[in-house]
Amino acid sequence: MTLDGRAVLVTGVSRSGGIGAAVANRLAADGATKLFLTGWAPHDSGQPWGEDPGGGQGVAEVLRGDGVSVEFLSADFADPDAAQQVMAAATSAFGRVDALVANHARSSRQSLATLTAGELDASFAVNARATLLLMRHFVEQHDGSPGGRVVLFTSGQYHGAMPEELPYIASKAVVQQLTASLAVELAPRQITVNCVNPGPNDTGYATGELRRRVEHAMPAGRWGRPEDTARLVSWLLSDEADWVTGQTIASDGGWSARGSS
């Protein structure tokens, strides 16, 4: 498998231990020589895990040291113009974008009792609206040559209840439900569209009892790692995956296969 010469836009690269960073590192290892990365550190600063001081820019600098052509742009996808600006910057940097990995996400914890209109609007803006607009602008610049790829990200809401995270899972459900329709529309353009559910992933947010409980419940006895997800994403971008489209794939070590257990 090789991604030689591919230009890939990866969003959600704001922490060195996150899925976005792992994806960028894996794509570079598999031959993608042009990477355009985005992240939004202020979102992390308001979360329990906090902001990574090095952040996405640090990920980019390490990759440049390995000879990869990398650009990083801090982008807030709550801004309705951000998707167009990001795609324009990526095409300006590399002439074209062959693949889009829409890994960005706004995380929020609100149950029905604490639900607010403001958080609903913010979550849908970042998780659903920005993803769709990124896809629109990606397709606009794509010339229809073989190898067009889009990988979207959802969560586990379609496998089990997540009642404490309603704005997040509602907006992620939109992405997952759109995958099949977008894949059918874009197949004639030589673009595949797939969606990844990374399951419980050890990106540094889980500690204490939550970490122990999930680890005990995992069929393989461990949390997923960002590198597990990155391997799947890289394969989906490769020529080997050109007959796979419209799918939601859980890369979760069997977490979603447990049923009601």
N, C-alpha and C positions, 0 to 999 in steps of 0.2 A: 504494500500500500504506500502510495506517495502522493503528496500534495504539492509537488514541485511547481513553483512559479505562481501558485494561487495567491490572490489578494483577498484577505478575509477581514471583515468587520466583526469584532467581538465586543458586545456591550457588557456592562456589569463587572468591569475589572477595577475594583477599588481596594481590594485587600489581597495581600500576597498569599494568604492561606485560603482564599475563596475559590469557587468553581471557575469563575472567569479567568483568574490567573492560571489555574491548572489547564484550562482549555488553551489559552495562549501558548503556554509552554509546550503542550503536546503538539499543537499544530506546527509550531516551529521545528520541533524534533522530527515531525513527519514530512517536512519539506516546504511548508508554506513560508515563502520568503518575504511576504508583504503583509504586515498585520497592522490594522488600525483599531486601537483600543479606546474604549470610553469607560468612565466611571464617575460616580458622584459621591465623594467622601462625606459631605454634610449629612447625608442620610445615615451613614454608619455612625456618625458622631452622636446621633440621637437614639441609637439602639443600645441594648445591654452590652454588646460585644465591643462597641466603640470604634473609633476611626483608626485605621492603620496609618501611622505617620509616613511610611514610604509610599503606600498606596499604589495605584495603577501606574503612576509615573516611575516608581521604582521597578515594577515588573518590566516596563518598557526599556528602562536603562540596562537591566540585566540581559534582556534579549538582544539589544543592540550590541552589547559586548560579545555576543555569540555570533555576530555577523548578520543578524536579521534586520530588515528594514522595518522599523516600527515607529508609528506615530501614536501619541496619546492625547486625548481631548477630554477635559472635564465637562460633562454635559448633564443638565438637569432635565429629564424627560417629562417633568411636570409642565415644562414650557411647551406649548403647542407647536412652536417653530423648531424645537430642538431636533426632531427626527430629520427634517429636511436639511438643517444645518450640518448635522453629523454626516449624512450621506454625501452632501456636497463637499465637505472637507476630505472625506475618504477618497472620493473619485478625483478630487484635485491632487491629492497626494500620490495616488498610484495609477491614475488614468481610468481605472475600472475597479469594480468590486465583484469578485466571482462568487462569494459566499457571505451570508449573514448569519451570525450566531447571536440571537436576541436573548441574552442571559440576564439582563437587568431585571430588578424587581424592587418594588416598594413593599416592605414588610410591615404589618400592623397587627395589633392584637385588640380586637373589639368584638365582644359578644353582642347578641341582640339587645341586651339591656343597656349596653354602653355605646351602641352604634350612633355615629354622627354623619350628617350629610357631608361635612367637610372631608372626613377620612374616606368615605365612599368615593367622592369625586377625585381625590388625590390618588387613590389606589387604581381606579379605572383609568385615570389619565396616564399614569406611568406604566402600569402592567398591560393594559389592553390597547388604549388609544395609540401610545407611542410605538408599540409593536406593530400594529397595523400600518401606521404611517411609515415606519421604517421599511416595511415590506413594499409598500407602494413605491417609495423612492428607489428602493433596490431594483425593482422590476423596471422602472422607467429608465434606468441607466444600463440595464442588462441587454446585450445585443442578440440574445436568443441562441448563442452558441452552446454546445453541450457542456454540462458540468455545473450549471447553476444550482446553488444549494441554499436552503434556508433551514435552520434548526431553531425551533422555539422551545420555551421552557414553561412547564406547568408545575403543579404540586400534586399532593396525594388526595385531593378532595374528591376525586372520582372513584377512589377505592375505599375511603372511610371518612367518617364525620370529623370535622375540625371546627367545632362550634365557637371556639374562642378567637378565631381569626377570620371573621366573616368578610370584611372588605378585601382582604388578601385573596382568600380562596374564591370569592365571587369573580374577581377580576382575572384570576388565573384560569378559572373554568372557561371564561370567554376564549382565551387563547387556545385551550385544548379543544374546544368545540369547533373552532374555526379551522383547525388544521386540515381536516378532510376536504372542506370546500375550497380552501386555498390551493391545496395540492392538485385537485382536479382542474381548477382554472389555469394553473401555471404549468401543468404537464406539457401542453403543446409548445411552451416557450423553453423547454429543456431545463426546467427548474423543478427540483424536488423540494417538498416541504414536509418536515417531520417534527414531532414534539417529544421532548424528553422530560420524564419525571425522575429526578435524581434520588427520591426517597430520603430517609434520614441520612444526612451527610455531615460529616465532622468538619465543619468550617470554623469551629471555635466558639459557637454560640451556646452549645449545650454543656452544662456542668452539673455536678452534684447528683441528686436523685434522678433527674430526667435522663442524664447520660447513662446511669446504671440501669434504669428501667428499660430504655430502648435497646441497649446493648444486650440485655438478658433476653429480650423478645425477638431479636434478630435471628433468623434461621442459621446464619453463618457465625453468630456469636460476636459480631463486631459491627460498628457503624460503617456506613459507606464513606469513601474518601473522595475528595475532589478529583483525584487521578482516575478513579473508576468511571466517573461521568465523562471525563475528558477523552478517554479511549473511545467511548461510544460516539461522541460528537465528531471526533476526527474520522472515524470510519464512515459516518453518515455523510461527511463532506467528500469522501473519496469516490473514485470511479467504481469501486467495488459495490457501492450502495446505489447505483443509478437506477435500480429497479425497485427500490424501497421508497415509497412516498405516501403521504396521507396517514402515517402511523403515529400513535402515541406509544412510546416505549418506556417502560419503567426499568431503570437501571438501579435496582434497589436491593439486590442480594436476596430476593424472595420476600421482602417485607410485605408487599401487596398481595402475595400469594397465600398469606396466612389465613385469609377469610375472616371469620368472626372470632378466631382463637385469640 
